[in-house]
């Protein structure tokens, strides 16, 4: 699939190629969960959480039982300064998968800061 090929490109260091492949997929109406999450993760790598949040919100709205999307949404919201939204998404991620790293990290950081 296009998402799998984008992941391979990304793993090989061709981030630009991965982004172009995902953007072409979006342009063709292929906004499935994997594509949304993969593109959002690239936005997070680029330190652009404000771009990742809407993609992840669509992903978890469509596929609410996938912990990875909730965990990444928690991270993106935290990096955007939305502490409350980050905590809500983190709790959902950890509820689905207690080992979800992004969700656990957001909750730990929140606990350390006394929130």
Phi and psi in radians as a Rosetta constraint file:
Dihedral C 1 N 2 CA 2 C 2 CIRCULARHARMONIC -1.110 0.35
Dihedral N 2 CA 2 C 2 N 3 CIRCULARHARMONIC -0.629 0.35
Dihedral C 2 N 3 CA 3 C 3 CIRCULARHARMONIC -1.179 0.35
Dihedral N 3 CA 3 C 3 N 4 CIRCULARHARMONIC -0.730 0.35
Dihedral C 3 N 4 CA 4 C 4 CIRCULARHARMONIC -1.077 0.35
Dihedral N 4 CA 4 C 4 N 5 CIRCULARHARMONIC -0.762 0.35
Dihedral C 4 N 5 CA 5 C 5 CIRCULARHARMONIC -1.120 0.35
Dihedral N 5 CA 5 C 5 N 6 CIRCULARHARMONIC -0.663 0.35
Dihedral C 5 N 6 CA 6 C 6 CIRCULARHARMONIC -1.111 0.35
Dihedral N 6 CA 6 C 6 N 7 CIRCULARHARMONIC -0.715 0.35
Dihedral C 6 N 7 CA 7 C 7 CIRCULARHARMONIC -1.095 0.35
Dihedral N 7 CA 7 C 7 N 8 CIRCULARHARMONIC -0.731 0.35
Dihedral C 7 N 8 CA 8 C 8 CIRCULARHARMONIC -1.085 0.35
Dihedral N 8 CA 8 C 8 N 9 CIRCULARHARMONIC -0.759 0.35
Dihedral C 8 N 9 CA 9 C 9 CIRCULARHARMONIC -1.051 0.35
Dihedral N 9 CA 9 C 9 N 10 CIRCULARHARMONIC -0.759 0.35
Dihedral C 9 N 10 CA 10 C 10 CIRCULARHARMONIC -1.090 0.35
Dihedral N 10 CA 10 C 10 N 11 CIRCULARHARMONIC -0.768 0.35
Dihedral C 10 N 11 CA 11 C 11 CIRCULARHARMONIC -1.104 0.35
Dihedral N 11 CA 11 C 11 N 12 CIRCULARHARMONIC -0.534 0.35
Dihedral C 11 N 12 CA 12 C 12 CIRCULARHARMONIC -1.505 0.35
Dihedral N 12 CA 12 C 12 N 13 CIRCULARHARMONIC 0.048 0.35
Dihedral C 12 N 13 CA 13 C 13 CIRCULARHARMONIC 1.599 0.35
Dihedral N 13 CA 13 C 13 N 14 CIRCULARHARMONIC 0.077 0.35
Dihedral C 13 N 14 CA 14 C 14 CIRCULARHARMONIC -1.680 0.35
Dihedral N 14 CA 14 C 14 N 15 CIRCULARHARMONIC 1.225 0.35
Dihedral C 14 N 15 CA 15 C 15 CIRCULARHARMONIC -1.093 0.35
Dihedral N 15 CA 15 C 15 N 16 CIRCULARHARMONIC -0.711 0.35
Dihedral C 15 N 16 CA 16 C 16 CIRCULARHARMONIC -1.053 0.35
Dihedral N 16 CA 16 C 16 N 17 CIRCULARHARMONIC -0.749 0.35
Dihedral C 16 N 17 CA 17 C 17 CIRCULARHARMONIC -1.116 0.35
Dihedral N 17 CA 17 C 17 N 18 CIRCULARHARMONIC -0.693 0.35
Dihedral C 17 N 18 CA 18 C 18 CIRCULARHARMONIC -1.116 0.35
Dihedral N 18 CA 18 C 18 N 19 CIRCULARHARMONIC -0.754 0.35
Dihedral C 18 N 19 CA 19 C 19 CIRCULARHARMONIC -1.117 0.35
Dihedral N 19 CA 19 C 19 N 20 CIRCULARHARMONIC -0.796 0.35
Dihedral C 19 N 20 CA 20 C 20 CIRCULARHARMONIC -1.060 0.35
Dihedral N 20 CA 20 C 20 N 21 CIRCULARHARMONIC -0.714 0.35
Dihedral C 20 N 21 CA 21 C 21 CIRCULARHARMONIC -1.126 0.35
Dihedral N 21 CA 21 C 21 N 22 CIRCULARHARMONIC -0.754 0.35
Dihedral C 21 N 22 CA 22 C 22 CIRCULARHARMONIC -1.191 0.35
Dihedral N 22 CA 22 C 22 N 23 CIRCULARHARMONIC -0.716 0.35
Dihedral C 22 N 23 CA 23 C 23 CIRCULARHARMONIC -1.101 0.35
Dihedral N 23 CA 23 C 23 N 24 CIRCULARHARMONIC -0.675 0.35
Dihedral C 23 N 24 CA 24 C 24 CIRCULARHARMONIC -1.124 0.35
Dihedral N 24 CA 24 C 24 N 25 CIRCULARHARMONIC -0.670 0.35
Dihedral C 24 N 25 CA 25 C 25 CIRCULARHARMONIC -1.106 0.35
Dihedral N 25 CA 25 C 25 N 26 CIRCULARHARMONIC -0.767 0.35
Dihedral C 25 N 26 CA 26 C 26 CIRCULARHARMONIC -1.080 0.35
Dihedral N 26 CA 26 C 26 N 27 CIRCULARHARMONIC -0.756 0.35
Dihedral C 26 N 27 CA 27 C 27 CIRCULARHARMONIC -1.073 0.35
Dihedral N 27 CA 27 C 27 N 28 CIRCULARHARMONIC -0.520 0.35
Dihedral C 27 N 28 CA 28 C 28 CIRCULARHARMONIC -1.537 0.35
Dihedral N 28 CA 28 C 28 N 29 CIRCULARHARMONIC 0.096 0.35
Dihedral C 28 N 29 CA 29 C 29 CIRCULARHARMONIC 1.522 0.35
Dihedral N 29 CA 29 C 29 N 30 CIRCULARHARMONIC 0.216 0.35
Dihedral C 29 N 30 CA 30 C 30 CIRCULARHARMONIC -1.631 0.35
Dihedral N 30 CA 30 C 30 N 31 CIRCULARHARMONIC 1.229 0.35
Dihedral C 30 N 31 CA 31 C 31 CIRCULARHARMONIC -1.789 0.35
Dihedral N 31 CA 31 C 31 N 32 CIRCULARHARMONIC 0.928 0.35
Dihedral C 31 N 32 CA 32 C 32 CIRCULARHARMONIC -1.258 0.35
Dihedral N 32 CA 32 C 32 N 33 CIRCULARHARMONIC 2.981 0.35
Dihedral C 32 N 33 CA 33 C 33 CIRCULARHARMONIC -0.925 0.35
Dihedral N 33 CA 33 C 33 N 34 CIRCULARHARMONIC -0.894 0.35
Dihedral C 33 N 34 CA 34 C 34 CIRCULARHARMONIC -1.050 0.35
Dihedral N 34 CA 34 C 34 N 35 CIRCULARHARMONIC -0.731 0.35
Dihedral C 34 N 35 CA 35 C 35 CIRCULARHARMONIC -1.144 0.35
Dihedral N 35 CA 35 C 35 N 36 CIRCULARHARMONIC -0.766 0.35
Dihedral C 35 N 36 CA 36 C 36 CIRCULARHARMONIC -1.069 0.35
Dihedral N 36 CA 36 C 36 N 37 CIRCULARHARMONIC -0.808 0.35
Dihedral C 36 N 37 CA 37 C 37 CIRCULARHARMONIC -1.186 0.35
Dihedral N 37 CA 37 C 37 N 38 CIRCULARHARMONIC -0.730 0.35
Dihedral C 37 N 38 CA 38 C 38 CIRCULARHARMONIC -1.102 0.35
Dihedral N 38 CA 38 C 38 N 39 CIRCULARHARMONIC -0.777 0.35
Dihedral C 38 N 39 CA 39 C 39 CIRCULARHARMONIC -1.162 0.35
Dihedral N 39 CA 39 C 39 N 40 CIRCULARHARMONIC -0.701 0.35
Dihedral C 39 N 40 CA 40 C 40 CIRCULARHARMONIC -1.098 0.35
Dihedral N 40 CA 40 C 40 N 41 CIRCULARHARMONIC -0.706 0.35
Dihedral C 40 N 41 CA 41 C 41 CIRCULARHARMONIC -1.090 0.35
Dihedral N 41 CA 41 C 41 N 42 CIRCULARHARMONIC -0.657 0.35
Dihedral C 41 N 42 CA 42 C 42 CIRCULARHARMONIC -1.151 0.35
Dihedral N 42 CA 42 C 42 N 43 CIRCULARHARMONIC -0.678 0.35
Dihedral C 42 N 43 CA 43 C 43 CIRCULARHARMONIC -1.078 0.35
Dihedral N 43 CA 43 C 43 N 44 CIRCULARHARMONIC -0.700 0.35
Dihedral C 43 N 44 CA 44 C 44 CIRCULARHARMONIC -1.119 0.35
Dihedral N 44 CA 44 C 44 N 45 CIRCULARHARMONIC -0.712 0.35
Dihedral C 44 N 45 CA 45 C 45 CIRCULARHARMONIC -1.047 0.35
Dihedral N 45 CA 45 C 45 N 46 CIRCULARHARMONIC -0.574 0.35
Dihedral C 45 N 46 CA 46 C 46 CIRCULARHARMONIC -1.465 0.35
Dihedral N 46 CA 46 C 46 N 47 CIRCULARHARMONIC 0.106 0.35
Dihedral C 46 N 47 CA 47 C 47 CIRCULARHARMONIC 1.032 0.35
Dihedral N 47 CA 47 C 47 N 48 CIRCULARHARMONIC 0.761 0.35
Dihedral C 47 N 48 CA 48 C 48 CIRCULARHARMONIC -2.189 0.35
Dihedral N 48 CA 48 C 48 N 49 CIRCULARHARMONIC 1.063 0.35
Dihedral C 48 N 49 CA 49 C 49 CIRCULARHARMONIC -1.055 0.35
Dihedral N 49 CA 49 C 49 N 50 CIRCULARHARMONIC -0.487 0.35
Dihedral C 49 N 50 CA 50 C 50 CIRCULARHARMONIC -1.122 0.35
Dihedral N 50 CA 50 C 50 N 51 CIRCULARHARMONIC -0.445 0.35
Dihedral C 50 N 51 CA 51 C 51 CIRCULARHARMONIC -1.419 0.35
Dihedral N 51 CA 51 C 51 N 52 CIRCULARHARMONIC -0.529 0.35
Dihedral C 51 N 52 CA 52 C 52 CIRCULARHARMONIC -1.330 0.35
Dihedral N 52 CA 52 C 52 N 53 CIRCULARHARMONIC -0.632 0.35
Dihedral C 52 N 53 CA 53 C 53 CIRCULARHARMONIC -0.960 0.35
Dihedral N 53 CA 53 C 53 N 54 CIRCULARHARMONIC -0.913 0.35
Dihedral C 53 N 54 CA 54 C 54 CIRCULARHARMONIC -1.096 0.35
Dihedral N 54 CA 54 C 54 N 55 CIRCULARHARMONIC -0.610 0.35
Dihedral C 54 N 55 CA 55 C 55 CIRCULARHARMONIC -1.130 0.35
Dihedral N 55 CA 55 C 55 N 56 CIRCULARHARMONIC -0.759 0.35
Dihedral C 55 N 56 CA 56 C 56 CIRCULARHARMONIC -1.226 0.35
Dihedral N 56 CA 56 C 56 N 57 CIRCULARHARMONIC -0.614 0.35
Dihedral C 56 N 57 CA 57 C 57 CIRCULARHARMONIC -1.093 0.35
Dihedral N 57 CA 57 C 57 N 58 CIRCULARHARMONIC -0.695 0.35
Dihedral C 57 N 58 CA 58 C 58 CIRCULARHARMONIC -1.122 0.35
Dihedral N 58 CA 58 C 58 N 59 CIRCULARHARMONIC -0.733 0.35
Dihedral C 58 N 59 CA 59 C 59 CIRCULARHARMONIC -1.084 0.35
Dihedral N 59 CA 59 C 59 N 60 CIRCULARHARMONIC -0.820 0.35
Dihedral C 59 N 60 CA 60 C 60 CIRCULARHARMONIC -1.320 0.35
Dihedral N 60 CA 60 C 60 N 61 CIRCULARHARMONIC -0.451 0.35
Dihedral C 60 N 61 CA 61 C 61 CIRCULARHARMONIC -1.164 0.35
Dihedral N 61 CA 61 C 61 N 62 CIRCULARHARMONIC -0.685 0.35
Dihedral C 61 N 62 CA 62 C 62 CIRCULARHARMONIC -1.423 0.35
Dihedral N 62 CA 62 C 62 N 63 CIRCULARHARMONIC -0.633 0.35
Dihedral C 62 N 63 CA 63 C 63 CIRCULARHARMONIC -2.255 0.35
Dihedral N 63 CA 63 C 63 N 64 CIRCULARHARMONIC 1.333 0.35
Dihedral C 63 N 64 CA 64 C 64 CIRCULARHARMONIC -1.250 0.35
Dihedral N 64 CA 64 C 64 N 65 CIRCULARHARMONIC -0.158 0.35
Dihedral C 64 N 65 CA 65 C 65 CIRCULARHARMONIC -1.745 0.35
Dihedral N 65 CA 65 C 65 N 66 CIRCULARHARMONIC 0.232 0.35
Dihedral C 65 N 66 CA 66 C 66 CIRCULARHARMONIC -1.827 0.35
Dihedral N 66 CA 66 C 66 N 67 CIRCULARHARMONIC 1.948 0.35
Dihedral C 66 N 67 CA 67 C 67 CIRCULARHARMONIC -1.101 0.35
Dihedral N 67 CA 67 C 67 N 68 CIRCULARHARMONIC -0.620 0.35
Dihedral C 67 N 68 CA 68 C 68 CIRCULARHARMONIC -1.022 0.35
Dihedral N 68 CA 68 C 68 N 69 CIRCULARHARMONIC -0.766 0.35
Dihedral C 68 N 69 CA 69 C 69 CIRCULARHARMONIC -1.093 0.35
Dihedral N 69 CA 69 C 69 N 70 CIRCULARHARMONIC -0.742 0.35
Dihedral C 69 N 70 CA 70 C 70 CIRCULARHARMONIC -1.150 0.35
Dihedral N 70 CA 70 C 70 N 71 CIRCULARHARMONIC -0.720 0.35
Dihedral C 70 N 71 CA 71 C 71 CIRCULARHARMONIC -1.111 0.35
Dihedral N 71 CA 71 C 71 N 72 CIRCULARHARMONIC -0.774 0.35
Dihedral C 71 N 72 CA 72 C 72 CIRCULARHARMONIC -1.155 0.35
Dihedral N 72 CA 72 C 72 N 73 CIRCULARHARMONIC -0.634 0.35
Dihedral C 72 N 73 CA 73 C 73 CIRCULARHARMONIC -1.116 0.35
Dihedral N 73 CA 73 C 73 N 74 CIRCULARHARMONIC -0.707 0.35
Dihedral C 73 N 74 CA 74 C 74 CIRCULARHARMONIC -1.031 0.35
Dihedral N 74 CA 74 C 74 N 75 CIRCULARHARMONIC -0.811 0.35
Dihedral C 74 N 75 CA 75 C 75 CIRCULARHARMONIC -1.106 0.35
Dihedral N 75 CA 75 C 75 N 76 CIRCULARHARMONIC -0.787 0.35
Dihedral C 75 N 76 CA 76 C 76 CIRCULARHARMONIC -1.108 0.35
Dihedral N 76 CA 76 C 76 N 77 CIRCULARHARMONIC -0.745 0.35
Dihedral C 76 N 77 CA 77 C 77 CIRCULARHARMONIC -1.141 0.35
Dihedral N 77 CA 77 C 77 N 78 CIRCULARHARMONIC -0.716 0.35
Dihedral C 77 N 78 CA 78 C 78 CIRCULARHARMONIC -1.068 0.35
Dihedral N 78 CA 78 C 78 N 79 CIRCULARHARMONIC -0.775 0.35
Dihedral C 78 N 79 CA 79 C 79 CIRCULARHARMONIC -1.208 0.35
Dihedral N 79 CA 79 C 79 N 80 CIRCULARHARMONIC -0.365 0.35
Dihedral C 79 N 80 CA 80 C 80 CIRCULARHARMONIC -1.541 0.35
Dihedral N 80 CA 80 C 80 N 81 CIRCULARHARMONIC -0.098 0.35
Dihedral C 80 N 81 CA 81 C 81 CIRCULARHARMONIC 1.610 0.35
Dihedral N 81 CA 81 C 81 N 82 CIRCULARHARMONIC 0.140 0.35
Dihedral C 81 N 82 CA 82 C 82 CIRCULARHARMONIC -1.662 0.35
Dihedral N 82 CA 82 C 82 N 83 CIRCULARHARMONIC 1.404 0.35
Dihedral C 82 N 83 CA 83 C 83 CIRCULARHARMONIC -1.102 0.35
Dihedral N 83 CA 83 C 83 N 84 CIRCULARHARMONIC -0.737 0.35
Dihedral C 83 N 84 CA 84 C 84 CIRCULARHARMONIC -1.144 0.35
Dihedral N 84 CA 84 C 84 N 85 CIRCULARHARMONIC -0.817 0.35
Dihedral C 84 N 85 CA 85 C 85 CIRCULARHARMONIC -1.106 0.35
Dihedral N 85 CA 85 C 85 N 86 CIRCULARHARMONIC -0.647 0.35
Dihedral C 85 N 86 CA 86 C 86 CIRCULARHARMONIC -1.112 0.35
Dihedral N 86 CA 86 C 86 N 87 CIRCULARHARMONIC -0.764 0.35
Dihedral C 86 N 87 CA 87 C 87 CIRCULARHARMONIC -1.125 0.35
Dihedral N 87 CA 87 C 87 N 88 CIRCULARHARMONIC -0.724 0.35
Dihedral C 87 N 88 CA 88 C 88 CIRCULARHARMONIC -1.078 0.35
Dihedral N 88 CA 88 C 88 N 89 CIRCULARHARMONIC -0.805 0.35
Dihedral C 88 N 89 CA 89 C 89 CIRCULARHARMONIC -1.166 0.35
Dihedral N 89 CA 89 C 89 N 90 CIRCULARHARMONIC -0.668 0.35
Dihedral C 89 N 90 CA 90 C 90 CIRCULARHARMONIC -1.117 0.35
Dihedral N 90 CA 90 C 90 N 91 CIRCULARHARMONIC -0.759 0.35
Dihedral C 90 N 91 CA 91 C 91 CIRCULARHARMONIC -1.071 0.35
Dihedral N 91 CA 91 C 91 N 92 CIRCULARHARMONIC -0.707 0.35
Dihedral C 91 N 92 CA 92 C 92 CIRCULARHARMONIC -1.137 0.35
Dihedral N 92 CA 92 C 92 N 93 CIRCULARHARMONIC -0.746 0.35
Dihedral C 92 N 93 CA 93 C 93 CIRCULARHARMONIC -1.056 0.35
Dihedral N 93 CA 93 C 93 N 94 CIRCULARHARMONIC -0.800 0.35
Dihedral C 93 N 94 CA 94 C 94 CIRCULARHARMONIC -1.276 0.35
Dihedral N 94 CA 94 C 94 N 95 CIRCULARHARMONIC -0.515 0.35
Dihedral C 94 N 95 CA 95 C 95 CIRCULARHARMONIC -1.109 0.35
Dihedral N 95 CA 95 C 95 N 96 CIRCULARHARMONIC -0.741 0.35
Dihedral C 95 N 96 CA 96 C 96 CIRCULARHARMONIC -1.276 0.35
Dihedral N 96 CA 96 C 96 N 97 CIRCULARHARMONIC -0.777 0.35
Dihedral C 96 N 97 CA 97 C 97 CIRCULARHARMONIC -2.435 0.35
Dihedral N 97 CA 97 C 97 N 98 CIRCULARHARMONIC 1.764 0.35
Dihedral C 97 N 98 CA 98 C 98 CIRCULARHARMONIC -0.998 0.35
Dihedral N 98 CA 98 C 98 N 99 CIRCULARHARMONIC -0.277 0.35
Dihedral C 98 N 99 CA 99 C 99 CIRCULARHARMONIC -1.682 0.35
Dihedral N 99 CA 99 C 99 N 100 CIRCULARHARMONIC 0.078 0.35
Dihedral C 99 N 100 CA 100 C 100 CIRCULARHARMONIC -1.071 0.35
Dihedral N 100 CA 100 C 100 N 101 CIRCULARHARMONIC 2.000 0.35
Dihedral C 100 N 101 CA 101 C 101 CIRCULARHARMONIC -1.130 0.35
Dihedral N 101 CA 101 C 101 N 102 CIRCULARHARMONIC -0.795 0.35
Dihedral C 101 N 102 CA 102 C 102 CIRCULARHARMONIC -1.119 0.35
Dihedral N 102 CA 102 C 102 N 103 CIRCULARHARMONIC -0.783 0.35
Dihedral C 102 N 103 CA 103 C 103 CIRCULARHARMONIC -1.078 0.35
Dihedral N 103 CA 103 C 103 N 104 CIRCULARHARMONIC -0.788 0.35
Dihedral C 103 N 104 CA 104 C 104 CIRCULARHARMONIC -1.113 0.35
Dihedral N 104 CA 104 C 104 N 105 CIRCULARHARMONIC -0.723 0.35
Dihedral C 104 N 105 CA 105 C 105 CIRCULARHARMONIC -1.107 0.35
Dihedral N 105 CA 105 C 105 N 106 CIRCULARHARMONIC -0.717 0.35
Dihedral C 105 N 106 CA 106 C 106 CIRCULARHARMONIC -1.134 0.35
Dihedral N 106 CA 106 C 106 N 107 CIRCULARHARMONIC -0.767 0.35
Dihedral C 106 N 107 CA 107 C 107 CIRCULARHARMONIC -1.150 0.35
Dihedral N 107 CA 107 C 107 N 108 CIRCULARHARMONIC -0.681 0.35
Dihedral C 107 N 108 CA 108 C 108 CIRCULARHARMONIC -1.095 0.35
Dihedral N 108 CA 108 C 108 N 109 CIRCULARHARMONIC -0.802 0.35
Dihedral C 108 N 109 CA 109 C 109 CIRCULARHARMONIC -1.088 0.35
Dihedral N 109 CA 109 C 109 N 110 CIRCULARHARMONIC -0.679 0.35
Dihedral C 109 N 110 CA 110 C 110 CIRCULARHARMONIC -1.136 0.35
Dihedral N 110 CA 110 C 110 N 111 CIRCULARHARMONIC -0.732 0.35
Dihedral C 110 N 111 CA 111 C 111 CIRCULARHARMONIC -1.126 0.35
Dihedral N 111 CA 111 C 111 N 112 CIRCULARHARMONIC -0.751 0.35
Dihedral C 111 N 112 CA 112 C 112 CIRCULARHARMONIC -1.090 0.35
Dihedral N 112 CA 112 C 112 N 113 CIRCULARHARMONIC -0.608 0.35
Dihedral C 112 N 113 CA 113 C 113 CIRCULARHARMONIC -1.455 0.35
Dihedral N 113 CA 113 C 113 N 114 CIRCULARHARMONIC -0.033 0.35
Dihedral C 113 N 114 CA 114 C 114 CIRCULARHARMONIC 1.416 0.35
Dihedral N 114 CA 114 C 114 N 115 CIRCULARHARMONIC 0.329 0.35
